[in-house]
Amino acid sequence: MADLKTKYLGLDLKNPIIVSSSNLTASVDKIVACEKAGAGAVVLKSLFEEQIKADTAELMKGVEDAQYAEAFDYLTKTGDYHFIDKYLTLLETAKSSVSIPVIASLNCVSDGSWIDYAQRLERLGADALELNIFVLPAAVRKKGEEIEQIYVNVCRRIRKKISIPFALKIGPHFSGLANMIKNLKDEGASGFVLFNRFYQPDVDIEKLEVVPAKILSAPEEMALSLRWIALLSGEIETDFAAATGIHDGKSVVKQLLVGARAVQLCSVLLQNGVDYVSTMLNVVVEWMDRHNFARLDDFVGMLSQEELENPELYERAQYVKALVGIS
Ligand SMILES: Cc1cc2nc3c(=O)[nH]c(=O)nc-3n(C[C@H](O)[C@H](O)[C@H](O)COP(=O)(O)O)c2cc1C
């Protein structure tokens, strides 16, 4: 039978399916269920920068310091205390309950002192760290370079703090995406999750309210990571995990063919249950057997831009009328 083993962030995974950071990985029971369903690894639900700041503020109670006012406010509003303790316990218990790699996750929007917490995650046995970074470029006075520098600073500081591998989970909104990824890799990032899917607001025109847009992804959304992993996997020596819109086994095969070392799943498992991992893996195995591929290395990256005779296929971005046959 086909061998599905892969290496991602230097970790040995029995197969390339990783359960994404989400509610699916927010408790030990659920993480055990992911392993039972056949997942190659899990990324824990994120610890958010705001939660770290709020927890720090709780410890500082009684200390007069305006800097913590915002965090205090957050803390009292949510009524949920000691996120960090809970998170560290989750990590520690998960590590002793499953044998697949457990990747801890930090969600951040600045290069502040929260970075120190990466060390605690390392000490408790996280196999790797995933940093979900997004700085909303909405401040009219903030230049693109300043925002990009935040990503670089985070990466640099994290690399100095920990020795376990870490991946950056980022969005596609950089004017120089390829160059940015190369820089972040040079600053020490071990891999990249392309791409994060952001919470989007929508408007209810009857209730005249702002409401969340669709929380779960659709399969069409996968085209974005497919193109970028195809463009970059042969160009930048790093590990790419594909994310967003991967809803079936064929899509896993596609992402591997363009050069992904692993894929991350969330929406499809929320919709079908975590056991759907094994259904998707069966499709990959059946496809590999049919094409006489014994192991992943036999075909990973085979359809990356670097390997194509007609590499501009991935660079074509504007529609040509004749191409799509629409008059
Ligand atoms: C309910 C829910 C909770 C999520 N929580 C997190 C989180 O804590 N940290 C994170 O990095 N991503 C989080 N995500 C994003 C997912 O990890 C994933 O990147 C995104 O849903 C796109 O993948 P998909 O198309 O397979 O759903 C969450 C997504 C959902 C739907």
The ligand as a Gaussian input file, in Angstrom:
#p B3LYP/6-31G(d) Opt

LIG

0 1
 C      -14.804000      27.969000      14.160000
 C      -13.397000      28.259000      13.713000
 C      -12.408000      28.543000      14.657000
 C      -11.111000      28.845000      14.241000
 N      -10.139000      29.142000      15.166000
 C       -8.864000      29.412000      14.752000
 C       -7.830000      29.694000      15.679000
 O       -8.011000      29.710000      16.908000
 N       -6.582000      29.938000      15.197000
 C       -6.287000      29.920000      13.852000
 O       -5.126000      30.125000      13.477000
 N       -7.259000      29.658000      12.946000
 C       -8.519000      29.410000      13.362000
 N       -9.499000      29.124000      12.433000
 C       -9.136000      29.072000      11.004000
 C       -8.872000      27.624000      10.561000
 O       -7.753000      27.071000      11.239000
 C       -8.602000      27.542000       9.052000
 O       -7.374000      28.165000       8.760000
 C       -9.700000      28.168000       8.207000
 O      -10.982000      27.759000       8.650000
 C       -9.546000      27.788000       6.731000
 O       -9.496000      26.403000       6.547000
 P      -10.771000      25.573000       6.029000
 O      -11.119000      26.068000       4.697000
 O      -10.326000      24.145000       6.045000
 O      -11.867000      25.826000       7.018000
 C      -10.798000      28.841000      12.846000
 C      -11.809000      28.541000      11.918000
 C      -13.091000      28.243000      12.326000
 C      -14.149000      27.939000      11.297000

